[in-house]
Structure formats: C-alpha cells, structure tokens
Amino acid sequence: MIAVRGLDANSLYTRYGVRRTGQREAIAESPVCGATVSTGWELLYLNNYPRPHDAVLKVLSADAELLFCDVNETCMSSFATGWKNGKETWTVFHDSQQAIDHLVTSGELPGNYSEICESRRSDQTEDGEELDDMFGIPIDLFASLTGIRYDMDLPESTGSDFETLEPVEQVDS
C-alpha cells in the first residue's frame, strides 16, 4: 500500500503510470486500486503488482508525504517506510525467516514507534515462538500514521471504496 498526502488522486495516478477505469470494488482485489481515504491520504493498493523501487517512491513523494507498507503473510515479512519531498526518512523491516525477533530500522522513526515496538515485543515475550508478534510492528506503525490497515476496511467505508486502476499504455515513437 502506498499512502500519499499532499497530492490529489489524479496527480498520484499520473505519477504512478495508472489511470481510472470507472469500476469500483468493495475489497481491493484488482492488481492496482486507488482510494481517497477520510483520514486525508490518497491510497494506491497493490496486489501481486511489482513492489515499487526507491526511484518510484522518490517521484511519488516529490512535494508530498508518502508512507509505504508491504506485507507478505506467506513468509511473514513486513516493511514500512516514510518519504517526504523525495527523500526517504525512515524504514522498519521484519522478516521472520531471519528470526522471530528480527527487526531492522533506519532513519528518524515516527514518535509512536517506540510504544508500538515495546507493546509488540512484550506480546512476543508472552507468546514465545508460537506467534510472530513482531510482524505487526511495520503494519501497526503505518496504520497509526494513516488510519489504514491492509487487512481491514477503510475508515468510514462506503462499501465500494476502491477504484480499479489500469496501467497507462506506452506508445512507441
């Protein structure tokens, strides 16, 4: 999921190279969906779509704030990052294949990171190896900043919040 604040939906879609189809869906199941969220963020929801490289996040965050969250439940890895004005400001990454308590961070983490991390570490201590509580740290951080979770309805959902987007076809010249 890519959440951007400071860009309107059409500008975000143009920068990402997608366009509106006019089709809506209640659950973001298409490869790329967009939504305007009541918390003030424009959202690109990516399903089985290539994870954007830093160069793409740099372009999308030019003159804007961007938060990106990538979740892979199959291998229990989660990643969140913040960008502002074309520069990455922080990252949080968990990969349970490395270790159940694996966590790598960089940059100036948001103020509520410590509280989220301490809570999840406490849960992990209680749960032991049976559950991967650390997996939730990047997800919880993204959700705390945007009001958006990949596994829940959008805030103030209307039931068909997501618009299906499609790649803009490139014309060879």
Secondary structure, DSSP 8 states (H G I E B T S, - for coil): -EEEESS-HHHHHHHHTEEEEEEEESS--SSEEEEE-TTS-EEEEESSS----HHHHHHHTTTSEEEEEEEETTTTEEEEEEEETTEEEEEEEEETTT-TT--EEEES--TTHHHHHHHHHHHHHHHGGGS-GGGHHHHHHHHHHHS--TTS--TT--S--EEEEEE------
